[in-house]
Structures are given as structure tokens and as C-alpha cells.
Amino acid sequence: MQDRPMVNAGVFYAQNVKADDGAAWVMTELSRRIHLFITEPEAVKRYVPWAQPPFYANVDEQTLMNDCVRSSITNVTSYAQATAGWEVKRYKTGTRRNASFNWKETAEYSLLRWLDAAVPSLRRRVHLDPPFRVQGLCDAITVHGIDSFPLHVVGSSAPPKASLTVAPLWLFMSFPSSMSASAVRRCKKPANGSAAAG
């Protein structure tokens, strides 16, 4: 499911994964980062040179997954969002406030801005033939294609053998969300503008 900047880690489906492909790299790397920062908070310093103890050592799987996914898409290692991003929050609100610290002057901030442009540029539209219709609460939509991104084994020059598709929002219509709420509102508004019967 889409979330900022890329995915929501609540559900992650993997199909036909091979040990040497980018999807395997994402899952293995995500697991490594979670376990590393749980068991060795001081490891943050290896990846965020300006970080100071006590380390926040963020282990939120969603933000860590976003770093891993965007690393794999661009074939560039990033700890900029989940690890550096949460360390900088501590600089602003934590017990070791540093008034001279400027997040926008760090390499991690520059990397995040680069990723914000690079990742969308690598999106590819996969057309569905034939298209299929999805029934909503009171109407239906026709799906003609889905967005896909390449997944590299980070550091490898080999062409990517795996890809990522972010689930479209309509797939989550059954869950409470702004999208399902707007569908309910549409269902309550018949063409003549009067209240729906029922």
C-alpha cells in the first residue's frame, strides 16, 4: 500500500523471489537493519556520522522499509530517512538539543531530495491486457495498468531481475480510510441530489 514516501509496511507480498534478486535483497536488508538497531543502538554512528549518543536507533519497519526499497530501486544505499531522519528529530526535540545543527546541510538531506526525484523517474507503467473492472461500494472503476519499479541488488551492476508494484488504494476499500470514506459519501449522493433510500 502506498504511503510517504513510498510504501506502508503493514503488508508486503513477495512472489517468485530468488536468493540473488532485488526483492530478496530488500527483505534481507530490512531484517538486518531492524535486528541491528534493536541489539546495537550504537551502530547508528556507522551509518550516520554526525549522530551522537544516546542514539534513537529507530526500528520502525515502515520507515526502514522505505529506505531499503528506495535503495534497491535506485541502486544507492540509503539510511537517510529512517535512521538519519529520526536522529535529527532528537536533535530538535531530544535532551541533546544542538542549536548549531543544520539538517539541510547534511549529506543525508541531499540524498533524500535526490531520491525524491530519482525514484519516480524509474517508475514504469505496466499495461493490463485485458483491463479489469473493480467494483466499489456503489460504482466500478476500470484498471488499465499498474506502476512498477525495478529492484536491484544494491551495489551490483547486474540488471534488476525483480520488481516492486505498490498496491493501488482501491485494493484497500474494505479498510477504514479516506478513500473508503469518500466512496461512502458518493454512494449517499444519488444523481437527483436527494438523500439515498435505505
Phi, psi and omega in degrees: 000141182288142174203172181280137352275353189217298187227157169255125188277011180301321179223129180223109180266136177235130180231140174055038181284136175250151185301335185252022180250174185293329178295318177297321179299314181301311184292320179293317181292321177299313179299318180299315182294317180300309182294321180299310185284339172289314187271335181224076181305328181293348178296340178309320184300332179294331187251340178232089190302330182275354180296145181235145177290155356287136186279142177290320177049059181303128178240024177291120187294333181291311181290323176297320179296321178300319176298315182294315180297313182290330173298313183292321180298317185265351184060039179224124181292130179225132168241017193289325184271300187290318186270301180294319183301321180279333173293323180290330175298324179291326176298326183275326188236352186275191184281345182250050182303132182235101185295336182274352182286132179234102181305321184289351177262003182272157176296328181294321177296316178299320179296318178300316179296322178295315179299322180301330178267321186290317184298309179300329181292342180264000178293138176234137179272124177258115182277139181262126181230106006275162173296163176229155182259141179243124181276124176267200181292319182220006176209179181228153175237152176256126181260119182260340182190169178227155179270139181227149179232144177287147174240114178268156161280111190300130181097349181267143177270357180292145177297147183295138178252358181232164179215164179239133172239124179276126183300133178293153184299328183296341178294340184253024181301334183281351180262148175300122181197170178295328180291314180293326178296320179292327177295319178298317179297320179296321181294333182278356184244087176293168187302325182279357176084355179279167180295142181292141177285152175139000000 
